[in-house]
Amino acid sequence: MGKMILHYLLAACLTFAHLIYAADYGVGFGLSLDYGVASIYFSNGSTIDIAKIEGGPAYKQVMRSADAVRDNEISPQTLLDDSSQPSIGAAQASLGLQSLRDYLPPWLGGKDARTRSLSWMLQALNTAAESYLETSLSTVEVVVPFPASDSYLDALRSACSSLSLRMPMSAQPPAGILAARAHGIRGKCTIGPVDDTSEQKQRDDLEQIILTVDYNRAALTALLIVEECGIFEYRRVLHNASIGTDGLSRGSKNGRDDLARALRQVTRLPLEDRNGAGLKQISQLVLLGESADNQQLEDALKGILGEQSGTLLSTASHERARKVSPLFAASRGVAQDCWGRQPGGCLL
């Protein structure tokens, strides 16, 4: 299925990309529970990290109280395009319209406190990006660490709309998937019709499991993802606001045990693939967030990953971190996604 989707998307991309000029850049914002970051992806393949901005008390409260969709509330979802039905907020954003609520005072049902708090952070990130580019922005993409609820996404779209910013995607994949894309993690597959018994078909990469861990002061967010041919599905979601680095610093052994227990739960294997077979090994580890190099996190991952831990941690903590800062990995991925969804861009 993943290969079929990829084939059709590539055909569409190649059909239309040559008809129009490519966008010069894409802008991506990553919202964490304590701060926001901004990156810009350019059409020549280069990326620059623009800013990290600390959130105020109201922003932090909003992000901590955001509704995260848990893994027991979702079925496996393909995260390449937005297959969900757009909400009213998404439809307004796609048309470049602002809701009447954006102009009303709160006591008449206008923009709520959550939207206002998000607007302040988005405005600060937008100002930083515009200062670097020396031009006004009209299109950005925004990513958060967890699969967010519809109500949160509506508030985020409303906040963007209040700043005259358009989000091409009505709901972005969680930050872990965008970070994996920024690192270039994707299986190699044959494009086009190929006989199942052919030698070329047999060289295609198999489905793989990716563990992404977003670790910050306020929370631990982990995703267990299945990837094939650049098609990502998150199968399990962990979002725990009691075992961030701030929480662990107030505890000691109990906090470390909670961290290890939570990660062990989200990484339990085997994981069923599309054909009903069991995927028994984590092939890739992606670390993101300002505390990606936390020693307690590394110790917990060593205990869970076992024999694989040396290779996976070395690749994630050293090789990848030298190329892409864990702090900006998700914003880089969503900036490239933003570029790819504009006229002339191509995600594949």
Number of C-alpha atoms within 10 A of each C-alpha: 10 16 19 12 13 21 18 12 17 15 12 12 17 13 10 13 14 11 10 10 10 16 17 14 21 26 30 31 30 28 25 28 22 20 18 24 27 28 27 26 25 16 17 8 8 10 20 15 19 21 17 19 17 16 21 13 10 15 24 19 15 19 21 16 13 17 16 20 16 15 18 9 8 13 11 13 12 17 19 18 13 13 11 8 9 15 14 11 21 24 14 17 24 17 9 15 16 20 17 10 15 18 13 13 11 12 8 9 12 15 21 17 14 20 22 20 22 23 22 17 22 26 16 19 24 24 16 19 23 15 12 12 12 10 10 11 17 15 17 23 27 30 26 23 28 23 23 19 14 16 13 18 21 19 21 26 28 29 26 26 24 21 16 15 23 24 22 18 20 24 25 23 25 23 31 31 30 27 26 24 20 22 18 11 16 17 15 14 20 16 15 13 10 11 10 9 8 9 10 12 15 13 11 15 14 13 20 20 25 25 23 23 24 27 26 24 20 21 23 24 26 28 29 25 23 26 22 21 24 22 20 26 22 25 20 22 24 22 21 15 18 16 26 22 21 14 16 20 12 9 12 10 9 10 19 19 13 15 21 20 13 19 23 16 12 17 22 13 13 12 19 13 13 10 6 8 10 12 16 13 16 21 15 19 22 27 27 29 23 17 18 21 17 12 10 15 20 15 13 19 22 17 13 18 19 9 10 15 18 12 13 19 19 13 17 21 19 12 11 17 20 11 10 18 18 25 25 26 30 36 32 32 30 33 29 30 28 27 27 21 17 17 15 19 24 22 14 11
